[in-house]
Amino acid sequence: MVTNIPKSNKSKILVTGANGLLGQKIIESILQENEYRAVATGKGNSRLPSDWYGHEYYTMDITDRDEVMEVFETTRPHFVIHAASMTDVDRCEVVKDTCYDQNVNGTLNIIAACQRFRCHLIFVSTDFIFDGKEGPYDEQSKPHPVNYYGTTKLEAERAVQNSGIPHAIVRTNLVYGIAHELHRSNIILWVKKRLELGQEIEMVDDQFRTPTLAEDLATGCLQVVAQKATGIFNISGKDLLTPYDMGILTADYFGLDKKKIKKTDSSKFTQVAARPLKTGLIINKANNVLGFEPRSFTEGIDILAKQLKLADHNN
């Protein structure tokens, strides 16, 4: 499906994974800023709001090289923000072939298309390329993944770095937000719902992250585009928090009973994939080079709360 839009001399940004949380926020930001033309791509039909006028949408499976080449041939983008990825860490451990196909082979297909059509590639990566022993990490830190998801993202990073095309790698951390027709929960909504039901919840206090508002990550990606920046950039929130900290801040914001949040540690939970304990990202480079200024976690909660209220009002 293609949305008809007027011809323009503005540069085009093609976004992979446009139906996902980050992809939707990037497309929305492009349309709001009106500096670029937006080409949204995703697996299956568009899940973007029907009243988002001014973008094109193409069905594109990144693991199908012919389909990728066909879409690039048709759209001729100047920039590509590669946000499509298999991110379910436990599932990646179970279906490794599928994970590798999505995260590595899919990225190789995007790289090949960028090489052919001379695009500037922005690749979205993760803090899970690190082992969590010496976090938070800057762009120079040495990767050492502890799970298969992180392993595939690191391999994809290296393929991008060896591609010979203009590129930037954007590493991020615990992205949260809400998006149109996307029913995946996040830590804020999960805590809010449980406490509103009067349930006690256990939250770990030995894992550290810098939770990232999806809108802020979208802004950071577009700041990379605006400066045609190359290299590695950490684009994340600025607060180093444990899940327990995030739960307490959520309870405080919504006026819920934080006494029902009980501290625990990672040893009490059994998960298929290992998690790095202390990651988090140091964002000084993005601050200084890109002018990236993320919201605090509490400001992020406030944005989500307003979006929830608006969604309830529209339903």
C-alpha positions as CSV (number, residue, x, y, z in Angstrom):
1,M,0.0,0.0,0.0
2,V,1.3,3.5,-0.9
3,T,-0.2,6.8,0.4
4,N,-0.2,9.4,-2.3
5,I,1.8,12.5,-1.4
6,P,2.9,15.5,-3.3
7,K,6.3,15.5,-5.1
8,S,9.0,17.3,-3.1
9,N,12.7,18.0,-3.3
10,K,13.2,17.1,0.4
11,S,15.5,14.2,1.3
12,K,13.7,10.9,1.9
13,I,14.1,8.8,5.1
14,L,13.2,5.2,4.8
15,V,12.3,3.6,8.2
16,T,12.3,-0.2,8.7
17,G,10.1,-1.6,11.4
18,A,7.7,1.4,11.0
19,N,4.8,-0.5,12.7
20,G,6.8,-0.9,15.9
21,L,7.0,1.5,18.8
22,L,10.2,3.2,17.7
23,G,9.3,3.1,14.0
24,Q,6.0,4.8,14.7
25,K,7.6,7.6,16.8
26,I,10.2,8.2,14.0
27,I,7.6,8.5,11.3
28,E,5.5,10.8,13.6
29,S,8.5,13.0,14.3
30,I,9.4,13.2,10.6
31,L,5.8,14.3,9.7
32,Q,5.7,16.8,12.5
33,E,9.1,18.4,11.7
34,N,8.3,18.4,7.9
35,E,12.0,18.6,7.0
36,Y,12.1,15.2,5.2
37,R,9.8,12.9,3.3
38,A,8.9,9.7,5.2
39,V,8.9,6.2,3.7
40,A,7.5,3.8,6.2
41,T,8.1,0.0,5.7
42,G,7.1,-3.0,7.8
43,K,6.2,-6.6,7.6
44,G,2.5,-6.8,6.7
45,N,0.0,-4.0,6.4
46,S,0.5,-0.5,7.9
47,R,-0.5,-0.1,11.5
48,L,0.1,3.6,11.4
49,P,-2.8,6.0,12.1
50,S,-4.9,6.6,9.0
51,D,-4.9,10.4,9.6
52,W,-1.1,10.6,9.4
53,Y,-1.0,12.3,6.0
54,G,2.2,12.8,4.0
55,H,4.0,9.5,4.2
56,E,4.4,6.4,1.9
57,Y,4.0,2.9,3.3
58,Y,5.5,-0.2,1.7
59,T,5.2,-3.8,2.9
60,M,8.8,-5.0,3.2
61,D,10.2,-8.2,4.8
62,I,13.8,-7.3,5.6
63,T,14.8,-11.0,5.3
64,D,13.7,-11.0,1.6
65,R,16.6,-9.4,-0.3
66,D,14.6,-9.1,-3.6
67,E,11.7,-7.4,-1.8
68,V,14.2,-5.0,-0.1
69,M,15.8,-4.1,-3.4
70,E,12.5,-3.6,-5.0
71,V,11.3,-1.1,-2.3
72,F,14.6,0.8,-2.4
73,E,14.5,0.9,-6.2
74,T,11.0,2.4,-6.1
75,T,11.6,4.8,-3.2
76,R,15.3,5.8,-3.7
77,P,15.8,7.0,-0.1
78,H,18.7,9.2,1.0
79,F,18.7,8.0,4.6
80,V,17.7,4.7,6.1
81,I,16.8,4.3,9.8
82,H,17.0,0.5,10.4
83,A,14.7,0.0,13.4
84,A,13.4,-3.5,12.5
85,S,14.7,-6.2,14.8
86,M,13.7,-9.2,16.8
87,T,14.0,-7.9,20.3
88,D,12.3,-10.6,22.5
89,V,15.4,-11.6,24.3
90,D,14.1,-14.9,25.6
91,R,12.5,-15.9,22.3
92,C,15.8,-15.1,20.5
93,E,17.5,-17.7,22.8
94,V,14.9,-20.3,21.8
95,V,14.5,-19.7,18.0
96,K,18.1,-18.8,17.1
97,D,17.7,-19.3,13.4
98,T,14.8,-16.9,13.3
99,C,16.6,-14.4,15.4
100,Y,19.8,-14.6,13.2
101,D,17.7,-14.2,10.1
102,Q,16.0,-11.1,11.4
103,N,18.9,-9.4,13.1
104,V,21.8,-10.3,11.0
105,N,20.6,-11.4,7.6
106,G,18.0,-8.7,7.5
107,T,20.6,-6.1,8.3
108,L,22.9,-7.5,5.6
109,N,20.0,-7.0,3.1
110,I,19.5,-3.4,4.2
111,I,23.3,-2.8,4.0
112,A,23.3,-4.3,0.4
113,A,20.5,-2.0,-0.6
114,C,22.2,1.1,1.0
115,Q,25.4,0.2,-0.9
116,R,23.5,0.0,-4.2
117,F,21.5,3.1,-3.8
118,R,24.1,5.1,-1.8
119,C,22.1,5.7,1.4
120,H,23.3,6.9,4.7
121,L,22.4,4.1,7.2
122,I,21.4,4.6,10.8
123,F,21.4,1.2,12.6
124,V,19.6,0.9,15.9
125,S,21.5,-1.3,18.3
126,T,21.3,-2.1,22.0
127,D,23.1,-2.0,25.4
128,F,22.8,-5.8,25.4
129,I,26.0,-6.1,23.4
130,F,27.6,-5.6,26.9
131,D,28.0,-8.1,29.7
132,G,26.8,-5.7,32.5
133,K,29.9,-6.0,34.6
134,E,31.3,-2.5,34.2
135,G,28.3,-0.3,33.3
136,P,27.2,2.3,32.5
137,Y,29.0,2.2,29.1
138,D,30.3,4.8,26.7
139,E,30.9,4.4,22.9
140,Q,34.4,3.1,23.4
141,S,33.5,0.3,25.8
142,K,34.4,-3.2,24.8
143,P,31.3,-5.4,23.8
144,H,30.8,-8.8,25.4
145,P,27.3,-10.1,25.0
146,V,25.9,-12.6,27.5
147,N,22.8,-13.7,25.4
148,Y,22.1,-14.6,21.8
149,Y,20.1,-11.4,21.1
150,G,23.1,-9.3,22.0
151,T,25.4,-11.6,20.0
152,T,23.3,-11.0,16.8
153,K,23.1,-7.3,17.3
154,L,26.9,-7.1,17.8
155,E,27.4,-9.1,14.6
156,A,25.0,-6.7,12.8
157,E,26.9,-3.7,14.2
158,R,30.2,-5.1,12.8
159,A,28.6,-5.7,9.4
160,V,27.5,-2.1,9.3
161,Q,31.0,-0.9,10.3
162,N,32.6,-2.9,7.6
163,S,30.0,-1.9,4.9
164,G,31.9,1.0,3.4
165,I,28.8,3.2,3.4
166,P,28.2,6.3,5.5
167,H,26.7,5.0,8.7
168,A,25.9,5.6,12.3
169,I,25.2,3.1,15.0
170,V,22.7,4.2,17.6
171,R,22.8,2.2,20.8
172,T,19.9,2.5,23.2
173,N,18.5,1.0,26.4
174,L,15.1,-0.2,27.7
175,V,12.9,1.8,25.3
176,Y,9.4,2.5,26.6
177,G,6.3,4.2,25.3
178,I,2.9,3.6,23.8
179,A,2.0,3.5,20.1
180,H,-1.0,3.2,17.8
181,E,-2.5,-0.4,17.6
182,L,0.5,-1.7,19.5
183,H,-0.6,-3.6,22.7
184,R,2.8,-4.4,24.1
185,S,3.0,-3.2,27.7
186,N,5.9,-1.5,29.4
187,I,7.2,-1.2,32.9
188,I,5.2,1.9,33.7
189,L,1.9,0.5,32.5
190,W,2.6,-2.8,34.2
191,V,3.3,-1.3,37.6
192,K,0.3,1.1,37.3
193,K,-2.1,-1.7,36.5
194,R,-0.9,-4.1,39.2
195,L,-1.0,-1.4,41.9
196,E,-4.4,-0.2,40.8
197,L,-5.6,-3.8,41.3
198,G,-4.1,-3.7,44.8
199,Q,-1.6,-6.4,44.0
200,E,1.9,-6.8,45.6
201,I,4.7,-6.8,43.1
202,E,8.3,-7.8,43.3
203,M,10.9,-5.7,41.4
204,V,14.6,-6.3,41.2
205,D,17.1,-3.8,42.6
206,D,20.3,-5.3,41.2
207,Q,19.8,-4.5,37.5
208,F,20.6,-1.0,36.3
209,R,19.4,0.6,33.1
210,T,18.9,4.1,31.6
211,P,15.3,3.8,30.4
212,T,14.6,5.6,27.2
213,L,11.4,7.3,26.1
214,A,10.7,6.3,22.5
215,E,10.0,9.9,21.5
216,D,13.5,10.8,22.7
217,L,15.1,8.0,20.8
218,A,13.3,9.1,17.6
219,T,14.6,12.6,18.1
220,G,18.1,11.3,18.6
221,C,17.9,9.3,15.3
222,L,16.7,12.4,13.4
223,Q,19.5,14.5,15.0
224,V,21.9,12.0,13.5
225,V,20.2,12.4,10.1
226,A,20.2,16.2,10.3
227,Q,24.0,16.3,10.9
228,K,24.7,13.4,8.6
229,A,26.6,12.1,11.6
230,T,28.7,8.9,11.5
231,G,30.1,6.6,14.1
232,I,28.6,5.2,17.3
233,F,26.2,7.2,19.5
234,N,24.6,6.3,22.8
235,I,21.0,7.6,22.6
236,S,19.2,6.8,25.9
237,G,17.6,8.3,29.0
238,K,19.8,10.1,31.4
239,D,18.7,8.4,34.7
240,L,20.5,5.3,35.8
241,L,17.7,3.3,37.6
242,T,16.9,-0.2,38.8
243,P,13.4,-1.7,38.0
244,Y,12.6,-1.1,41.7
245,D,13.5,2.6,41.3
246,M,11.3,2.8,38.2
247,G,8.4,1.1,40.1
248,I,8.6,3.6,43.0
249,L,8.7,6.6,40.7
250,T,5.7,5.3,38.8
251,A,3.8,4.7,42.0
252,D,4.7,8.2,43.2
253,Y,3.5,9.8,40.0
254,F,0.1,8.1,40.0
255,G,-0.4,8.4,43.7
256,L,-0.4,4.6,44.2
257,D,0.7,2.5,47.2
258,K,4.4,2.0,46.8
259,K,4.5,-0.1,49.9
260,K,3.2,-2.9,47.7
261,I,6.4,-2.9,45.7
262,K,8.8,-5.3,47.3
263,K,12.6,-5.4,46.6
264,T,14.1,-8.6,45.2
265,D,17.1,-9.6,43.1
266,S,17.6,-11.3,39.8
267,S,18.4,-14.7,41.4
268,K,14.7,-15.0,42.3
269,F,13.6,-15.0,38.6
270,T,14.2,-17.7,36.1
271,Q,14.5,-16.4,32.5
272,V,15.6,-18.3,29.4
273,A,18.2,-15.8,28.4
274,A,20.8,-14.3,30.7
275,R,20.6,-10.5,31.3
276,P,23.5,-8.2,32.0
277,L,23.1,-6.8,35.4
278,K,24.5,-3.2,35.2
279,T,24.3,-1.7,31.7
280,G,23.0,1.8,31.1
281,L,24.6,4.2,28.6
282,I,26.7,7.3,29.0
283,I,25.3,9.9,26.6
284,N,27.9,12.7,26.8
285,K,28.9,12.3,23.2
286,A,25.3,12.6,22.0
287,N,24.8,15.6,24.2
288,N,27.9,17.4,22.9
289,V,27.9,16.3,19.2
290,L,24.1,16.1,18.4
291,G,22.6,18.3,21.1
292,F,20.6,15.4,22.4
293,E,18.7,16.2,25.6
294,P,16.4,13.4,26.8
295,R,13.6,13.7,29.3
296,S,13.9,12.4,32.8
297,F,12.1,9.2,33.7
298,T,9.5,11.1,35.6
299,E,8.9,13.4,32.6
300,G,8.5,10.3,30.5
301,I,5.8,9.0,32.8
302,D,4.0,12.3,32.5
303,I,4.1,12.1,28.7
304,L,2.7,8.5,28.8
305,A,0.0,9.5,31.2
306,K,-1.1,12.3,28.9
307,Q,-1.1,9.9,25.9
308,L,-3.2,7.4,27.9
309,K,-5.7,10.1,28.8
310,L,-6.0,11.2,25.2
311,A,-6.4,7.6,24.0
312,D,-9.2,7.1,26.5
313,H,-10.9,10.3,25.5
314,N,-10.8,9.3,21.8
315,N,-12.2,5.8,22.4
